[in-house]
Amino acid sequence: MQICFIERIDIIVPPQPAFFDLYHNFRTIKSMHTAALRKQNAVAAGHPETAKAAQAILREGGNAFDAVLAAMLTACVAEPVLASLGGGGFLLGQMTNDHATLYDFFTQTPHTKLTESEVDFYPIMADFGAAQQEFHIGLGSIATPGMIGGLFAIHRDLCRLPLDIIMEPAKQAARSGIRLNSFQHYISTIVHPIINANPAARKLHENREGGPAVENDLITHPEFADLLEALAKEGEILFYQGELGQQLAKACREEGGYLRMQDLEEYQVAQRKPLLFNYRGNRILTNPAPSIGGTLIAFTLSLLESTQINHHPADSEEHLQLLAHAMRLTQQLRHAESIDQQINSTAIDKLIKGPLLVSYRQTLKKHATCSRGTTHISIIDADNNFASMTLSNGEGSGYVLPGTGIMLNNMLGEEDLNPHGFHQWPENRRIASMMSPTLAFTADNRAIAIGSGGSNRIRSAIVQVLINLLDFNMSLDDAVEHSRIHFESGILNIESGPSQQAVQILKNEFNQLKHWPEKNLFFGGTHCVMRDSNGYLHAKGDSRRGGIALEYQ
């Protein structure tokens, strides 16, 4: 499908941030891209500083991939519970020439195991208010991080600007400080036991007076800024083979962690062909195997494609019934078919096209009349480059690498990522993530970059926003903010919004139903950008996770 975009009328570009005035030697780069700057760019992210970092790099002449790396690094400062260089993530990008690729820099299981009695691994309880969830932390919860590898691989392949320029917004934010906003403060209260795990973890969340940070307190991370400078000079080898990696491996060896230098030295960023499928004539690209989220999104939409969900009003009884039953069938698929183990592209193709889908569609027809520490960044630039990046540190392991300001991930302690039990993971394998950066190109020439945080809720959040856009023709704002449902562990969760009659009908069909009184980060955070059929850009940050949107020419 050929996509055609129409340019908008030029308007004046706002003044550039002051800190970039230091880089006079890059004025040539800026002049080369003056024409591009007269067009539109759009950014959606989980924090104002994250989005501003991307915007500043775009104004400096960078492309969407320069901008998404700047946002990624700044998110580690502005959204420290959700993003860390000690975690991992995915970038789904489509370039101006329509070539799309997926960078997998998610975490990897270690090469060897220990006996459980040797492992530093213990539970904490995260309190979401209307729900609680147990996580495990400690050195034994750390999987091999991929963020630093992803940073350098993406920069080598896709970026225009030097790495030290891309790092500048994050360094500035780390040294000058960022004030703790209400959403990030709320997140920190949810994972308070992790923040209080040890003095080093507490220090990451202290104000300048050394006390626990509260809303509007200024938090600085000078060690993180120093780390970025060191990485710019020495490269990823500093972490995967050098002093920092050796320090991490030593702590794990002596204090009950799995990681060894072999795990770090052999880590590889993987570049994959996106999972491509069609939904009602719209082309959708998402995260392929070995991650599981994209496959489940494809399966849910393939189920719904045979229904008439688009013939019913949003939030009607029929709409919610079809959606809830499709979610339940998708959950059954995950467990019954064990699709998170060694799934490949051939198996996925059979899932969304073969007899298994037919049988699940028949089951859906019978009913037709009756999590978490993750953040997302979406960017479209003036040259029609699309970047959809999802990042996660789990909730954090509680272990902070000394002198860096980096808290390592707890992916081996995430129940959602270990459905067959803790310490049962296969050695030296990518962890099957739910993260699903997604691009959609519609039959009426719209282009959408979307993704979400929220663990198991990632797939349901993305599916519902896509349905709102593709089936119900909602505006981007309405599509993102519309109430959501989610089925998991036998429980149908419903946000406030649907009528009492619709909720009552669902109660009659689902044994366990939880009605949430208001919007909640439990239901994900879909930060999206879209180019409409007339070529105009729109951006929307999900209010459930403190989202921010920036659009400019």
Secondary structure, DSSP 8 states (H G I E B T S, - for coil): -----------------GGGGG-GGGHHHHHHTHHHHTS-EEEEESSHHHHHHHHHHHHTT--HHHHHHHHHHHHHHHSTTT--TTSEEEEEEE-TTS-EEEEE---B--S----GGGS--EEEEEE-SS-EEEEEESGGG--B--HHHHHHHHHHHH--S-HHHHHHHHHHHHHH-EE--HHHHHHHHHTHHHHTSSHHHHHTTB-TTSSB--TT-EE--HHHHHHHHHHHHH-THHHHTSHHHHHHHHHHHHHT----HHHHHT---EEE--EEEEETTEEEEE--TT-SHHHHHHHHHHHHHTS-GGGS-TT-HHHHHHHHHHHHHHHHHHHHHTTTSS--HHHHHHHHHSHHHHHHHHHHHHHTT----EEEEEEE-TT--EEEEEEE-TT--S-EETTTTEE---GGG-GGG-TT-TT---SS-B-------EEEE-TTS-EEEE---STTHHHHHHHHHHHHHHTS---HHHHHHS--EEEETTEEEE-S-S-HHHHHHHHHH-SEEEE-SS--GGG----EEEE-TTS-EEEE--GGGT-EEEEE-
